[in-house]
């Protein structure tokens, strides 16, 4: 079992990493602005719970096996990239009128949750992160390495959900303000869509060191 000092240190590092700009937090913020706080929380829950699988795979050593296979890594990477580009395009082409309470179709919390957890699990960078990051905090004197990694994984999941939820709720309040400006929603969707598609292309071109 990790000691208290390690737990606090890991939690602080996890919070900093969670708030670092990336496709996950960008998606949460976008949903918060366009569809409100409930949508943002659904996205935050999806991305956070997706890390349960990554934690489990890291503990069992499966992530290392998968990442060592060029073919499997490439397939997962391209699937994740394609999914990010798809979400980005859907966001880019979405009409900002959704901000103004029109009948424009919006995603249900369930759909947002599924999109989020899928995007998280298809991102090989997350698996690589768990392989590289969690073991750095494991100490031989603290017992089972697998148990320690499981604890750290749980802490990371909780920190991610807390940070994403805070950012999503804040974005929801900003979205309430944007509802008064008809063109703001469309512009925001265009910007978010371009960023998501760019991140998707970046993932497609990503190569392991």
LUMTOR-534654 format. One record per residue: residue in three letters; y negated, z negated, x of N, C-alpha, C in turn. Coordinates in pm, whole numbers, plus 32768, in hexadecimal, padded with zeros to 4 digits. Each point is the difference from the previous one (the first is absolute). Layout:
% residues N
ALAYZXYZXYZX/...
This chain:
% residues 209
UNK8078800080547F8880007FAC7F8380008058/UNK7FA2805C7FE97F85800380507FB17F7E7FF3/UNK7FB97FDA806A7FAE7F887FF57F7C80217FBA/UNK7FB77F987FDB7F8580107FB27F9980568048/UNK7FF27FEB80827F9E804C804D801E80967FFA/UNK8080802280108028808C7FF97FE6803B7F76/UNK801D7FB07F9A7FED802F7F777F6D80217FE5/UNK7FA77FA580297F7180177FEA7FCE80788051/UNK8031800B807B7FD980708055802E80847FC5/UNK807C80027FD1803780797FC47FB780237F7F/UNK7FE17F9B7FAF7FBA80177F827F75803C8019/UNK7FBB7FCC80657F7C8034802280088092802E/UNK8063801C80558012808980318025805E7F8D/UNK80527FCF7FA4802A80517F8E7F8A80227FA6/UNK7FA97F9E7FEA7F8B80167FAB7FA38069803C/UNK7FEE7FF880847FAA80628045803D808C7FF5/UNK808280098014804480827FF97FFD80377F72/UNK800C7FA77F9D8001802C7F757F7C803D7FD5/UNK7F937FCA80357F7B80307FD77FD3807A8052/UNK804C802180697FE080778050800E807D7FAA/UNK7F9D80597FFF800480787FAB807E80538015/UNK803E80277F93807980518003801C80337F75/UNK806980527FEE801D803A7F7C801E7F987F95/UNK80417F92802680257F9B7F9D7F857FBE7FC2/UNK7FAB7FC780537F8C7FB87FCC7F9D80617FC0/UNK7FF9807B80337FA880647FC4802C801F7F72/UNK8083800C7FEC8035801C7F7B7FE17F8D7FA1/UNK80127F8580307FE27F8A7FAD7F6E80007FD6/UNK7FA7801780607F7080017FE47FDB80707F9F/UNK803C807680147FE380717FA8802A7FE17F71/UNK80767FC77FF0802F7FDC7F797FA67F957FC2/UNK7FD47FA280517FA77F997FCD7F7F803A7FCC/UNK7FC8805F80497F81803D7FD9800F80597F85/UNK806C804D7FFB800E80627F9580407FC87F81/UNK805B7FA0800F80487FCF7F8B7FF37F6A7FE7/UNK7FBF7FBA80597FE97F727FE7805B7FA3804F/UNK7FEC7F817FE780417F98805180977FF87FE8/UNK802D80177F8580907FFB7FE4804A806C804E/UNK7FC680778006803D806E804C80057FDF8094/UNK7F967FC280337FFB7FDB808D806D7F9A8021/UNK80147F9F7FA880687F9B8017808B803D7FFB/UNK801480647FAA808180457FFA801C80488083/UNK7F9980418036801080468080801A7F9D8070/UNK7FB67F91800180127F998067808E7FC97FFC/UNK80347FE97F8880887FCC7FF1806780658033/UNK7FEB80807FE2805D8067802C8008800B8098/UNK7F8C800780407FFE800B809280397F828042/UNK7FE37F8E7FC7802F7F82803A80977FF27FF3/UNK8035801B7F88808F7FF17FE98051806A804A/UNK7FC38072801E80468064805080257FCA8089/UNK7FB27F9F802D801A7FC48083807D7FA78001/UNK80317FDD7F8A807D7FB37FFA80718053803C/UNK800480807FDB8068805980367FF0800F8097/UNK7F848013802D7FE88011809080277F81804D/UNK7FE37F8C7FC680257F82804080987FF48009/UNK8043801E7F9180927FF87FFD803F805E8066/UNK7FCE807B80058036806180607FE97FD48090/UNK7F897FC680197FE07FD18087805B7F8E8029/UNK80177FA27FA280567F8C801C808F802D801D/UNK803080627FB3808980308011800D80648073/UNK7F908027803780048060806E800B80907FD2/UNK7FF980177F7D801080887FCC7F8980588021/UNK7F887FC480017F88804E801F8008803C808C/UNK80327FAF805E800B8030808A806380758009/UNK806C7FF67FB28064806B80007FC580807FC6/UNK7FBA7FF17F8E7FC380757FBF7F96803F805A/UNK7FAC7FAC803D7F9480338053803380418081/UNK807A7FDD80288039803B807A8037808C7FE6/UNK801080237F80803180847FDB7F89805C7FE6/UNK7FF1806580527F8F805D7FF1800580457F78/UNK807780287FD6800E80497F827FD77FA97F88/UNK80367F857FFB7FE17FA77F907F6C7FDC8001/UNK7FCB7FE280767F727FDD800C7FA980737FCD/UNK8023807B80277FB180757FD8800380157F69/UNK80767FF07FC4800E80127F6F7FAB7F9A7FB6/UNK800B7F8080277FB27F977FBE7F6B80188014/UNK7FDC802680797F72801980207FC780707FA9/UNK804A806D7FF47FCF80727FB37FFC7FE27F6A/UNK80627FB57FD17FFE7FD77F737F867FA87FE4/UNK7FE97FA180597F8C7FA87FF17F7D804D8006/UNK7FF8805F805C7F878052800F7FE980547F82/UNK806B803D7FCF7FF580537F887FD37FAC7F88/UNK80357F877FF77FDC7FAA7F8F7F6E7FD58009/UNK7FD07FE180787F737FDC80127FA580757FDC/UNK80278077802C7FB080777FE1800080197F69/UNK80727FEB7FC0800A80107F6E7FA37F9F7FB8/UNK80067F8080277FA87F9D7FC37F6E8023801A/UNK7FE4802C807C7F78802680237FCD80737FAB/UNK805580647FEB7FD780737FAE7FE87FD87F6F/UNK805A7FAB7FCB7FEF7FD17F777F7E7FB17FF2/UNK7FE17FB280667F837FB27FFE7F88805D800C/UNK800A806380577F92805E80177FDD804E7F82/UNK806780287FB57FEA80537F897FE87FAE7F82/UNK800C7F7B800A7FE87FAB7F8B7F6C80027FDC/UNK7FE380007F817F7580037FD37FC77F747FFE/UNK7F897FF280307FBE7F7E80047FDE7FCA7F78/UNK801380517F987FE07FD27F7A80527F877FD9/UNK806F7FE9804880527F897FE27FAF7F828010/UNK7F9B800480567FAC7F8C80147FA97FE47F89/UNK7FEB80647FAE7FA37FF07F9380447FE47F7B/UNK80827FE3800980477FD97F87802580767FA8/UNK800780798033802580747FB0809780017FEC/UNK802F806E7FC2809080087FE7804C803D8075/UNK7FC180078074804580348076807C7FAA801D/UNK806F8042801C807D7FB880177FF97FAC807F/UNK802B7F857FF580067FA9807480907FCF8010/UNK80227FD4807780877FD0801A80137F747FC8/UNK80787FE67FCE80217F7B7FCF80197FA48077/UNK7FF37F7C7FED801E7FA2806D808B8015803A/UNK806180227FAA80898018803080058079805B/UNK7FBB806D7FD97FFE807980537FBC7FE78086/UNK7F947FB37FFC7FB87FDD807B80597FAE805C/UNK80497FA17FC6805B7FAC804E806C80558043/UNK803A805D7FB3806A805680367FC9805A806E/UNK7F89803B7FEB7FC2805380677FEB7FB08080/UNK7FD07F867FF17FDF7FAD8074807B7FD98050/UNK80667FD27FBB80797FD38046804780788040/UNK7FFA80757FBF803D807980387FB8802B807F/UNK7F7980037FFA7FB18028807580197FA28075/UNK800D7F7F7FE380187F9E806A808880168042/UNK806780157FAF8087800B8036801880858047/UNK7FAD80667FE18010808180417FA68010807A/UNK7FC37F9380297FA88005807580497FC68079/UNK80308054805C804B7FCD80747FAB7FAC805D/UNK7F7B800F7FF87FA87FAE8053800E7F6D7FDC/UNK801C7FE57F8080127F757FD5807E7FC7803E/UNK806C80508000807D7FD4803D7FED7FE78095/UNK7FBA805A80437FE57FEE808F7FAD7F848018/UNK7FA27FE67FA57FAD7F88800C80557F827FFC/UNK805D7FFA7FA080547F897FF4805A7FEF807A/UNK8032806F803580557FF980777FB27FCB8078/UNK7F83802D800D7FB07FDC80767FB67F7C7FF1/UNK7FD67FDF7F857FA67F8E7FEC804B7F7C7FED/UNK80617FFE7FA680457F827FE180447FBF8078/UNK804A804C805380477FC080707FA47FBB8065/UNK7F81802880067FA47FC3805F7FEA7F6B7FE5/UNK80197FD67F857FE87F747FDA80817FAE7FFD/UNK80718041801B80807FBA7FFF80127FB48083/UNK80297F817FF580177FAB807480917FCE7FFE/UNK8043800A8072808D7FD8800980147F6E7FDB/UNK7F9F7FAA8025800D7F717FE57FF37FDC7F6D/UNK7FD680617FAE7FEB7FE47F718076802A7FA9/UNK8072801D803F8077801E7FB2801880947FEA/UNK8042801F7F92802A80887FE17F8A80627FFF/UNK800E806D804B7F97806680047FF380447F78/UNK807180177FBE7FFD80407F7D7FB67FAA7F9A/UNK801A7F7C80047FBC7FA57FA37F6A7FFD801A/UNK7FDA7FFF807E7F72800080237FBC80817FD1/UNK8042807180137FC7807F7FD57FF480077F69/UNK805F7FC47FBB7FFA7FFC7F6D7F887FAF7FD2/UNK7FE87F8F80427F8D7FAB7FDD7F7E804B801B/UNK7FF8804080747F87804B80217FEB80757FA0/UNK806E803F7FD87FF5806E7FA07FC77FD07F7C/UNK802F7F8B7FD27FCD7FC77F837F6C7FDE800C/UNK7FDA7FC880717F727FDF80167FAB807F7FFD/UNK8032806A80407FB6807E80027FF080387F74/UNK80697FF77FB07FFB80307F767F977FB47FB0/UNK7FFE7F7C800D7FA07FAD7FB77F71801C802E/UNK7FED800F80837F7B801D80367FCF80897FD1/UNK805C806080027FDC80877FD37FD57FFE7F6E/UNK804D7FBB7FAD7FDE7FFA7F717F7A7FBB7FEA/UNK7FE77F94804A7F827FB77FF17F8980578028/UNK800A804280737F92805480317FEC80797FA5/UNK806C80447FDE7FF680767FAA7FC87FDB7F76/UNK802C7F8F7FCB7FD07FD57F7C7F6B7FE38004/UNK7FD47FBA80697F717FE1800E7FAE80808006/UNK802B805E80557FB7807F800F800480507F7E/UNK80727FFE7FBE800E804A7F827FA97FC67F92/UNK7FFC7F7B7FF77FAC7FC07F9A7F6D801B801B/UNK7FD97FFB807F7F76801F80247FDF80917FDC/UNK805E805A801B7FEC808C7FDD7FF480127F69/UNK80477FAB7FB57FF880067F6F7F747FE07FCE/UNK7FC27F9C803D7F767FDD7FDB7FA080738023/UNK8018803F80727FAD80738027801480727F9D/UNK807D80117FD4801E80687F9E7FB77FE97F7D/UNK7FF27F827FD97FB57FE07F867F708031800B/UNK7FC87FF380767F77803180177FFC80987FFA/UNK80658040803B8002809280058012803F7F77/UNK80327FB37FA0801380367F7A7F7B802D7FC3/UNK7F947FCA80337F7C80247FCB7FCD8082803C/UNK8049803580657FD380798044806C806B7FF3/UNK7FE580647FAF806780617FDA803E804C8075/UNK7FAF8024806280338053806E80437FAE8070/UNK7FED7F7C7FFC80327FAC806E809880038008/UNK80437FFD7F8C80927FFF7FFF803C807C803D/UNK7FCA80757FDD8033807D80377FED80068097/UNK7F8B7FD9802F7FE580018090805F7FA38049/UNK80177F897FC880587F9F8040808F80358007/UNK802D80417F928086803A8000800E806E8069/UNK7F988050800F8002806B8064800E7FC5808D/UNK7FB07F9C801D80037FC2808580877FBE801B/UNK80307FB07F9E80807FBB801180728064800D/UNK7FFA806C7FB2806980658007800780438088/UNK7F8C802380367FFA8040808480387FA2806B/UNK7FDA7F807FF880307F9E806380977FF07FF8/UNK80357FF57F8580917FF07FEF804B807A8033/UNK7FCE80787FE28042807980307FF8800B8098/UNK7F907FD580397FF18000809280637FA08040/UNK80107F897FC280617F9F8032808E80367FF5/UNK801A804C7F948083803D7FF0801D8065806E/UNK7F9D8054801E800F8061806D80117FB98086/UNK7FB67F938011800B7FB3807C808D7FC78010/UNK80397FD07F9180887FCB80048064806F8020/UNK7FEA80767FC7805B80718019800180288093/UNK7F8D7FF280427FF48025808D80207F8D805F/UNK801A7F8A7FC780167F8880528082800C804F/UNK7FFA7FD9807D80777FFE8056800F7F77803E/UNK807B7FD08005801A7F7E803D7FDF80058094/UNK7FCA7F8E80307FDE7FF9808F80807FFE8052/
